[in-house]
Amino acid sequence: MYGRADLDKQFLLSGIIAKEEFNVKVAIKFFKESVKYNRNNHKALFQLALTSDTYYKDKKIAFKHYQNFIQRFEGENKKLTLYAKNRIKEIKKEYFIKGEIVE
């Protein structure tokens, strides 16, 4: 149990380092692993959403992660929650303009 908690933190830190080194694809992999080892790590899930938003052209991927973050951790961190809600609105608007509805 304790090893798993430490492991998610190590993956989160590795993801942040990879992101700072502009290795976004690897960062996403580390953030996914962090969430896998500790589903309650709201920072890892937010970083996964944020990094997916910048990396993937298809914003539906980030949209899904932001929604997951809001559903599970709304109110955990006011700034992160506000950012995620705003990005959800923006992504919906972008796809609506293209003639698609995202839910």
N, C-alpha and C positions, 0 to 999 in steps of 0.2 A: 504494500500500500504506500509506504513512504517513498520508495524508489520511484513509483509512478508519478508522484507529485513533483519530485525533483526533476524528473525527466521532462515533464511538460514545460517547466521553467527553462531548462537547458535548450529545448527546441525553440522556445519563444526568443530567448536571447540570440541563438544562432540565426534565427530568421531576421531579427533586427540588424544583426551584423551584416548578413548577406544583402539585405535591403540597402543599407548604408553604402555597401560596396557596389551598388547598382546591379546586383545579381538577383533580379526580382523573381525569376522562375524558381531558383533555389529557395528564396525566402518564402514563397508560397508553399513549397513542399514542407519546409520546417514549421510554418504556422499550422498547416493541416495536421502534422504529427503532434504538435502541442495540443491542439483541440482533441485529437484522438486519445491522447493519454489523460487529459483532464477536461471533460466537457464543461466544467464550471469555470474555466479560465476565460473570463470575459475579455481580457486584454488580447489574448491570442486570437479569439474569434473576430474581434474588431480589426486587428492587424491583417487577418486573412481577407476580410471584406475590403479594407482600404487598399491593400496591395493588389488584390484582384481587380479592383476598380481602375487602377492605373495601368495594369499589365494587359488585361484582356480587352480586345476591341468590343466583344460582346458583353455589354454591361449587365445582361441578365444574370451572369454568374455572380457579379458583385451584388446585384439586387437581392439574390437569394441569400447571400451571406449577411447582408445588412438586415434583411427581414428576420433571419434566424437570431441575430444579435438582439434586435428589438423584442422579439417574442420571449427570449430567455433572460435578458439582462436589462430590460428597460428600467431606468432609475438607478442602476448600479453606479453609473457615472454620468452626471448630467450633460457634460460637454460631449462625450462620445455618443450618448443617446440622441442629443440634438443634431449632431453631425449626421448620424445614420438616418434619422428621419428626413432630414433635408435632402440627402443623396437619394433616398427612396423616391421622394417627390420629383426630383430632377430627372432621375432615370425614367420614371413613368411618363413625364412630360416629353422627354426626348423620343421615346418610343411612340407616344400618342401622335406626335408631329409626323412620324414616319408612317402612321396608319396602323400601328400595332398596339394592343392592350397587354400590359404586363401585370400579372397578379401573383 
